[in-house]
Amino acid sequence: MQVYRDFRNLKRNENTFLTIGTFDGIHIGHKKIIDALRDKALSNGGRSLVITFNPHPQNVLSNTKARVLTSLREKEAILSELGVEDLIVINFTKEFSQINAGDFLKNILVDKVGVKEIFIGYDHHFGKGREGNKDVLVSTGKELGFKVTEVAPEKINNETISSTLIRDYLEKGSIDKVNSFLGRSYTFSGTVVEGDKRGRTLGFPTANIDLEDEDKLLPAFGVYVVEFFVRGEKHYGLLSVGRRPTFYNFGTIIPEVYIYDFDDDIYGEFVTVNVLGRLRGEEKFSSVEELIEQMHKDKADGSEFLLKFRK
């Protein structure tokens, strides 16, 4: 997949099948749209193209910071795996947000990109004030010569899949729901940094992770079973997310992973964590001994989870 940071080096191609959006998470609803445009492009000898934004528009237009499900690196990797030919990452600024829907369609999509067909989701909006919708696209398409295809929403148990819904479940620790809506395990990455090394004194050394994207949303406080990737190898472990209330009243939120049967020095290494399931919420223990006892139980429970997971 070729990635472009602007439109200057992109070759115009009138046989382009595209979609545009933030696509945070690239969940199964997004995948349905991308699969449709990719397959249509392949069957018509055309180009498949996705246009997305960075940073998240909410971080530019609102005082409320967006907590993202996918970093830009993750988004690029997933789109590449889905077989997208070209990706344009627009630097989303306040100036860009002021472009109205009609100008964006004509001056950018038609004149600079070239477009045969645009694929959209059921609730698609774009342009200044979110004025662009299906009706605007269809009427403009008739005028400028491109087709518009609306892809029906994806549902599981009568819940319409959306990035907002996934964030809600992630903040509740409902990893089973999150992973089913994503169609894969929830993932985050970062660099292993030194912590207070308390885990080693307790018999459970952990890798403290400095997130690659400070806006990345972590699961609810608690303990999770995870896959842990470092130096091209996969390991299994237990992720703890929280403030470590047994030792601190106002601890910093740190994701840390205890890795099964592992004792290598990985400080400074870039690692990826896939969250497989949740064991329990965060707890404050009355003593260190009580905490250690629970950690041994977590280790056993995690092993039992993995036996079922790997069957």
C-alpha positions in Angstrom: 0.0 0.0 0.0 1.3 3.4 -0.9 0.8 6.1 1.7 0.5 9.8 0.8 0.6 12.7 3.3 -1.0 15.1 0.8 -2.4 15.2 -2.8 0.7 16.6 -4.5 2.4 13.3 -5.4 -0.8 11.3 -6.0 -1.4 10.5 -9.7 -5.0 11.4 -10.8 -7.0 8.3 -11.8 -10.6 8.6 -13.0 -11.1 4.9 -12.3 -10.7 5.4 -8.5 -13.1 3.7 -6.0 -12.7 5.5 -2.6 -14.0 6.1 0.8 -13.3 8.9 3.3 -13.5 9.1 7.0 -11.7 9.0 10.4 -12.1 5.2 10.6 -11.0 5.1 14.2 -10.6 1.4 15.2 -11.3 0.1 11.6 -14.0 -2.1 13.1 -16.1 -4.7 11.2 -18.5 -1.9 10.0 -15.5 0.0 8.5 -14.1 -3.3 7.1 -17.5 -3.9 5.3 -17.1 -0.6 3.5 -13.4 -1.1 2.6 -14.0 -4.7 1.4 -16.8 -3.4 -0.9 -14.8 -0.7 -2.5 -11.6 -2.9 -2.8 -13.6 -5.7 -4.5 -15.3 -3.2 -6.9 -12.0 -1.7 -7.8 -10.5 -5.1 -8.5 -13.4 -6.2 -10.6 -13.2 -3.0 -12.7 -9.5 -2.7 -13.0 -9.5 0.4 -10.9 -7.7 1.9 -7.9 -8.9 1.4 -4.3 -8.2 4.5 -2.2 -8.9 5.4 1.4 -8.7 9.0 2.7 -8.4 9.5 6.4 -7.3 12.2 8.9 -4.6 12.8 11.4 -4.9 14.1 14.1 -8.4 13.1 15.0 -10.8 15.9 14.0 -12.1 16.2 17.6 -8.7 17.2 18.8 -8.7 20.2 16.5 -12.3 21.3 16.7 -13.2 20.6 20.3 -11.9 21.3 23.8 -12.5 17.6 24.6 -9.6 15.4 23.6 -10.4 12.3 21.6 -9.2 9.0 23.0 -8.4 6.9 19.9 -8.8 3.2 19.3 -6.1 3.1 16.6 -2.8 5.0 16.3 -1.9 6.2 12.8 0.7 3.4 12.5 -1.9 0.8 13.5 -4.5 2.2 11.0 -2.0 2.1 8.2 -1.0 -1.5 9.0 -4.7 -2.7 9.1 -5.6 -0.9 5.9 -2.6 -2.5 4.2 -3.7 -5.9 5.4 -7.2 -5.3 4.0 -5.7 -4.8 0.5 -6.1 -1.1 0.0 -3.9 0.2 -2.8 -3.5 3.8 -1.8 -4.0 5.7 1.4 -4.1 9.5 1.8 -3.6 10.9 5.3 -4.8 14.4 5.5 -3.3 16.7 8.1 -6.5 17.8 9.7 -6.4 21.5 10.7 -8.9 24.2 11.4 -8.3 25.6 8.0 -9.0 22.3 6.3 -12.2 22.0 8.4 -13.6 25.1 6.8 -13.7 23.6 3.3 -17.3 23.2 2.3 -18.6 19.8 1.0 -19.0 21.0 -2.6 -15.5 22.5 -2.9 -14.0 19.4 -1.4 -15.8 17.1 -3.8 -15.0 19.1 -6.9 -11.6 20.7 -6.2 -10.0 17.8 -4.4 -11.7 14.5 -5.1 -12.7 15.1 -8.7 -9.9 17.4 -9.9 -6.9 16.0 -7.9 -7.8 12.4 -7.1 -10.2 11.4 -9.8 -13.2 9.4 -8.7 -15.5 6.7 -10.2 -17.4 5.7 -7.1 -17.5 6.8 -3.5 -18.5 4.3 -0.8 -20.0 5.6 2.4 -21.4 4.3 5.7 -25.0 4.8 6.8 -24.3 7.9 8.9 -21.6 9.6 6.7 -21.0 13.3 7.0 -18.1 15.5 5.9 -17.1 19.1 5.1 -17.6 22.3 7.0 -20.3 21.9 9.7 -20.7 18.3 8.6 -22.9 19.6 5.8 -21.9 16.9 3.4 -24.2 13.8 3.5 -25.6 11.2 1.2 -28.0 13.6 -0.6 -25.1 16.1 -1.2 -22.9 13.3 -2.5 -25.6 11.9 -4.8 -26.6 15.3 -6.3 -22.9 16.3 -6.8 -22.1 12.9 -8.3 -24.8 13.3 -10.9 -23.3 16.7 -11.8 -19.7 15.7 -11.8 -20.0 12.1 -13.0 -19.3 9.7 -10.1 -21.5 7.1 -8.4 -22.3 6.9 -4.6 -22.8 3.6 -2.8 -24.1 3.5 0.7 -23.1 0.4 2.7 -25.5 -0.9 5.3 -24.4 -0.8 8.9 -23.0 -3.9 10.6 -24.8 -5.2 13.7 -24.2 -7.8 16.4 -27.1 -8.7 18.7 -29.0 -5.7 17.4 -26.2 -3.3 18.3 -25.0 -1.1 15.4 -21.2 -1.2 15.4 -19.5 2.2 15.8 -16.3 3.6 17.2 -18.2 5.4 19.9 -19.9 2.1 21.0 -16.5 0.3 21.1 -15.0 3.1 23.2 -17.9 2.8 25.7 -17.3 -1.0 26.0 -13.6 -0.5 26.3 -14.0 1.9 29.1 -16.2 -0.6 30.9 -13.6 -3.4 30.4 -15.9 -5.4 28.2 -13.0 -6.8 26.0 -15.1 -9.7 24.6 -17.5 -7.1 23.1 -14.7 -4.9 21.9 -12.8 -7.7 20.2 -16.0 -9.0 18.5 -16.9 -5.6 17.2 -13.3 -5.0 15.9 -13.0 -8.4 14.4 -9.6 -8.8 16.1 -8.0 -8.3 19.5 -7.7 -4.7 20.8 -4.0 -3.6 20.5 -1.7 -1.0 21.8 2.1 -0.4 21.3 4.9 1.5 23.0 8.4 1.4 24.4 9.4 -0.5 27.5 10.6 2.0 30.1 11.9 1.7 33.7 9.3 1.8 36.5 9.7 1.6 40.2 10.7 -2.1 39.8 8.3 -3.0 42.6 7.0 -6.0 40.6 10.4 -7.7 40.7 10.6 -7.4 44.5 7.1 -9.1 44.6 8.2 -11.9 42.4 6.3 -10.6 39.4 8.6 -8.4 37.2 6.7 -6.3 34.7 7.4 -4.4 31.5 6.1 -0.8 31.9 5.0 0.6 28.6 5.2 4.2 27.4 2.4 4.4 24.7 3.4 5.4 21.2 0.3 7.5 21.0 -0.6 9.6 24.0 -4.2 9.7 22.8 -4.6 5.9 22.8 -7.5 4.7 24.9 -6.6 1.9 27.3 -9.1 -0.6 28.7 -10.8 0.0 32.0 -8.6 -0.4 35.1 -8.0 -4.1 35.8 -6.1 -7.2 34.9 -6.2 -8.8 31.5 -4.7 -11.7 29.6 -2.6 -10.6 26.7 -0.3 -11.6 23.8 3.0 -9.7 24.1 5.2 -9.1 21.0 8.8 -8.1 21.3 11.8 -8.6 19.0 9.5 -10.4 16.5 8.5 -13.1 19.1 5.1 -13.7 20.7 4.8 -14.3 24.4 1.8 -14.4 26.8 1.3 -12.4 29.9 -0.9 -10.4 32.2 -1.6 -6.7 31.7 -2.4 -4.5 34.6 -3.9 -1.1 33.9 -4.5 1.3 36.8 -3.0 3.5 39.5 -1.6 0.8 41.8 -3.8 1.9 44.7 -2.2 -0.6 47.2 0.9 1.6 47.1 -0.2 5.0 45.9 -3.2 7.3 46.6 -2.8 9.1 43.2 -0.6 6.9 41.1 0.1 7.5 37.4 -1.8 5.4 35.0 0.7 2.9 33.6 0.1 -0.2 31.5 2.5 -2.9 32.7 2.8 -6.5 31.6 4.0 -9.6 33.5 5.3 -12.0 30.9 5.0 -15.7 31.5 8.4 -17.6 31.6 10.4 -14.5 30.5 13.3 -12.7 32.1 15.1 -10.8 29.3 16.2 -7.2 29.5 13.9 -5.4 27.1 14.2 -1.8 28.3 14.0 0.5 25.2 12.3 -2.1 23.0 9.2 -1.4 21.0 6.5 -3.8 22.0 2.9 -4.6 21.0 0.2 -5.9 23.3 -3.0 -7.7 22.1 -5.7 -7.8 24.8 -7.4 -11.2 24.8 -9.6 -11.2 27.9 -10.3 -9.6 31.3 -9.7 -11.4 34.6 -10.8 -8.8 37.2 -11.1 -5.1 38.0 -8.5 -3.1 39.9 -8.4 -3.7 43.7 -6.7 -2.1 46.7 -5.3 -4.7 49.0 -4.8 -4.3 52.7 -1.3 -5.7 52.7 1.5 -6.7 50.3 1.0 -10.3 51.2 -2.6 -10.2 50.2 -1.6 -8.6 46.9 1.0 -11.3 46.2 -1.6 -14.0 46.9 -3.9 -12.4 44.4 -1.1 -12.1 41.8 -0.5 -15.9 42.1 -4.2 -16.4 41.6 -4.2 -14.1 38.5 -1.3 -16.0 37.1 -3.2 -19.3 37.5 -6.4 -17.8 36.1 -4.5 -16.4 33.2 -3.0 -19.8 32.4 -6.4 -21.4 32.5 -7.8 -18.7 30.1 -4.9 -19.4 27.7 -5.5 -23.1 27.7 -9.0 -22.5 26.4 -7.9 -19.6 24.1 -5.3 -21.7 22.3 -7.5 -24.7 21.7 
